[in-house]
């Protein structure tokens, strides 16, 4: 075959494209299981962080130690065991499948409930987890993160300083979610409100909306005085 001909060039390029595509597909397939596992481990670390368990070396072991059950809230506000495996995309679980996860946990012999929350900041998605005491009202801990908020401003929702304001706050008043974030320096009801981020008003507002919308979806469970 004439290696200088157009047909040779086309055949050669086609063969190389097929080979490269095969190699990429093989690499992607071989790494998929590991990537999925890494996402699961990161999700478990975030749930643990809401329980104030941080810097863990073995996320699986620590998760199994503290998280006793992955439950789903039913229409009447009761909980039923999740039998479909560990999930990581809780916004998709809620909006596309109608599945509201509640993690029933135990810390130093005390029951805790962890709820996924998700919303929008200034530049992109924000998300996190809120842990409540057995009374389903008092905040035990929180974890928040973001996709692309501004460093030093909105990105501060991921800081210990911001998150450290939440423990001890109350979440429900008159059957409604009252836990919220207000403009920095404007806390009027310290039982329910935390200071927003100076210069990060839109992200702070996003966190407030995230808490109201996501925790509000669990209102039947949160206002049921019986422990699960």
N, C-alpha and C positions, 0 to 999 in steps of 0.2 A: 504494500500500500504506500502510496506517495505521502510521506509525512508532511509535505508542504501544501497539500491540497486542502480545500475548505471542508470536504467531507471527513477527512481524518480529524481535523480540528473539532468539528461538531461531535463526532463519535467519541473522541477523547474526553471532551468537556462533559458529555452526557454520562460517560462511565464514571468520571470523577465525582459528579454530582450525586449519582446513585450510591457510590461508596461512602461519601461523606454523610449523606442522609442516613445510611444504614448505621454508621458508627455513632452518629448523634442519637439515633433512636435507641441503640444498644446502651449507650452511657446513661441516657435519661431513664431507661427502664431499670438498669442496675442500681441507680441511685435513688429511685423513687421511694423504696421502702425505708431507706435511711433518712431521707428528707422528711417523710411522714412521721417517723419516730422522733426526729428532732423538733418538729412542730408540736407534737404531743408533749414532749418533755418541757418545752418552753411554756406551753399553756399550763401545765401542772405547776411550774415554778411561779407563774403569775397568780394562780389560785392560792398557793402557799403564802405568797407575799401578802395577800389580803388578810391572811391569818397571822401576819407578823412573823412568819417563818421564812427567813431570807438567807441567801448565800449557801444553799444546800448543794452538796456534792452529788448525791444520788436522789434525783427528783422522784423517781418511781417509788423508792423505799419511803421517802418522807411523805409523799402523797398518800400512800397506802396506810401510813401511820396515822395521819390526821384526818383524811377524808374517808368517812365510813360508808357513804352511799352517794351515788349520782342519781338524783331523782328528777321526775318530771311533774310539774304542777298540772293537776286535772282541772276541768271546767268548774268544779265545785270548790276549788281551793285546796283540796287534799293532794297528797303526794303519792306517786306510784314509781316503782323502780324503772330506771332507764335500761332497757334490754337490748339496745341497738349499738352498743359499743361507745367508746369515748369519743366525744366530738370536740372540735376546736373552733369552728366557725359559728358562734352562738347567735349572731345577728341573722345569719342565713337559717339557722335552726328555728328561730322564732318566726321570722317573716315568711319563710317559704314552707315550713313544715308545721308551724304552730306548736313547736316544742319549747317549753320554758323550763330550763334546767335549774335545779336547786341542789347544791352540794351540802349534804349533811355531814358536819365535821365534829371533831372532839378535840379540845385543847385543854390539857391539864384537868381532864375529867369534866369539863364544861362543854355543853353542846353549842355549836355555832352553825349558822347557815350562810352560805356564800352564793351570791347572785351575780351572774354576768351582766355587764352594762356596756352599751355601745352607742356612739353618736357621731357628731361632726364638729370639728374645731374650725379654725380659720382657714387652714390650707388642706385639710384632709380628715381622714377617719381618726377618731379617738375611741378608746375602749378601756375596760378594766373590770374589776370585781369588787363587790362590797360584802363584807362579812358582818353579820349581825349576831348579837347574843341570842340566847334561847328565848328571850322575851319578844323576839322578832321586831325589835324597836331600837335598841341601843347599838350603835356602831362599835364593832370590835376592831375593825381595821379596813383599809382600802388599798387598792392598787390601781393606778391609772397609767396609760401609755398612749402614744400617738404615732401617726405615720409621718407627719411632716410639719409640725408646729415650729414656730420661730425659736431658735436657741436663745435662752435668757429671758424669753417672754412666755408665749404660750406653752413652750416645751417644759416649763416649770411644773406642769401638772404631774410630771413623772418624778418630781423631787420629793425627798423625805420631808422637807419643810412644809410643802403644800399638803401632802397626804397625812402628815402628822397632826393636822388640825381636826381630823374627822373622828378618831376614837373618842367615845364617850358622848358623842352627839346623838340626839334622838332623830328618828326617821319618819315617824307617823304622828300626825295631829288630826283629830276629828275624822279619822278614817282615810286621810289623804297623805300622800308623800309630802313632807315639809322640809326634809333635808335638802339644803341648797347651798349655792355659792353666790355671794353678793359682791358688789363692787368693793374693792380694797378699801378698808377703813370704814365701811358702812354697816358693819354687823350690828343689828338692832336686837336680834333674839339669839343669843349665844347658844341656846339649847339646840337649835336647828341649823344655824347659819355658820358658814366659814368665810374667811376673807378670800376674795378672788385675787388674781395675780395682777400686780401693778404693770400696766402696759400690755396686758394680755386679756383685755376685756372680752373679746369675742370668744376666745378659747374657754374662759371662765364661764361665760354664758352657755357655751356648748356642754360643759360638764354639768351645769345646773339642769339643762334640758335633758341630758342623758339620764341623770338620776331620777328626775320626775317621770320621764317616759318609761324607762326600763323597770324601775322599782314599782311604778304604778301598775305595770302589767301583772305584778304579783299581789295586788291589793287584797284579793280574796284569801290568799294564804297568810299575808302579813296581819290581817285584821282578825284572823281566826285565833282565838286565845289558847286553843289546844296545841300542845307540842306534838311534833311528828317524830 
